[in-house]
Amino acid sequence: MDHKKTKAFFEGRELRAYNIFGAHVKPKSVEFKVWAPHAQSISVIGTFNNWDEKKNVMKKDDQSIWSCTIRNAKEGDSYKYRVLRANGDTIDKVDPYAFYSELRPNNASIISSLKF
């Protein structure tokens, strides 16, 4: 991970945090990253794993950035983060850095390449 960018993020100076966090499409996989300092655990759930929280558990680094690379995820798949909170409650959260999402009344994030 680019520690220069994460340092700037934690100092409030990183204007392009979407380059660090969210779902990033790679040639043969999708890389997911989210900052959640108080979470006990996080899984990526979505259409690519039948919304199963046990299949894609994220790992936390020393800065509380959770990450996971998923090989069978692809552009157009829906996803959320299943978060076990510090108080023991579980909640499904949309990706705050998602580049695309479902339309109401649905609310899942959708894997999409960043397009300008």
MOSUL-V866483 format. One record per backbone hydrogen bond with DSSP energy under -0.5 kcal/mol. CO is the residue of the C=O (numbers start at 1). NH is the residue of the N-H. E is the energy in kcal/mol with one decimal. If there is no record, write none. Layout:
co=CO nh=NH e=E
co=CO nh=NH e=E
This chain:
co=1 nh=3 e=-1.1
co=2 nh=6 e=-2.0
co=3 nh=7 e=-2.3
co=4 nh=8 e=-1.9
co=5 nh=9 e=-2.2
co=6 nh=10 e=-2.5
co=7 nh=11 e=-1.3
co=8 nh=13 e=-3.2
co=8 nh=14 e=-1.1
co=9 nh=12 e=-1.5
co=13 nh=15 e=-0.9
co=14 nh=17 e=-0.5
co=16 nh=19 e=-2.3
co=17 nh=20 e=-1.6
co=17 nh=21 e=-2.6
co=22 nh=24 e=-0.6
co=22 nh=33 e=-1.7
co=23 nh=25 e=-0.6
co=24 nh=31 e=-2.7
co=29 nh=26 e=-3.1
co=30 nh=70 e=-2.8
co=31 nh=24 e=-3.1
co=32 nh=68 e=-1.8
co=33 nh=22 e=-3.0
co=34 nh=36 e=-0.6
co=34 nh=66 e=-3.1
co=36 nh=39 e=-1.0
co=41 nh=84 e=-2.9
co=42 nh=58 e=-3.0
co=43 nh=45 e=-0.6
co=43 nh=82 e=-2.9
co=45 nh=80 e=-2.4
co=46 nh=49 e=-1.3
co=46 nh=51 e=-2.8
co=47 nh=50 e=-0.6
co=49 nh=52 e=-1.2
co=51 nh=53 e=-0.7
co=52 nh=55 e=-1.2
co=52 nh=56 e=-0.6
co=56 nh=44 e=-2.7
co=59 nh=67 e=-2.3
co=61 nh=64 e=-1.7
co=64 nh=36 e=-2.2
co=64 nh=66 e=-0.6
co=65 nh=61 e=-1.8
co=66 nh=34 e=-2.1
co=67 nh=59 e=-2.6
co=68 nh=32 e=-3.1
co=69 nh=71 e=-0.5
co=70 nh=30 e=-1.8
co=74 nh=77 e=-2.1
co=77 nh=111 e=-2.9
co=78 nh=47 e=-1.9
co=79 nh=109 e=-2.1
co=80 nh=45 e=-2.5
co=80 nh=82 e=-0.5
co=81 nh=83 e=-0.7
co=81 nh=93 e=-3.2
co=82 nh=43 e=-2.0
co=83 nh=85 e=-0.8
co=83 nh=91 e=-2.2
co=84 nh=40 e=-3.4
co=84 nh=41 e=-1.1
co=85 nh=88 e=-1.9
co=89 nh=85 e=-3.3
co=91 nh=83 e=-3.1
co=91 nh=93 e=-0.5
co=93 nh=81 e=-3.1
co=94 nh=96 e=-0.6
co=95 nh=98 e=-1.8
co=100 nh=110 e=-2.6
co=103 nh=106 e=-1.4
co=108 nh=102 e=-2.9
co=109 nh=79 e=-2.6
co=111 nh=76 e=-2.9
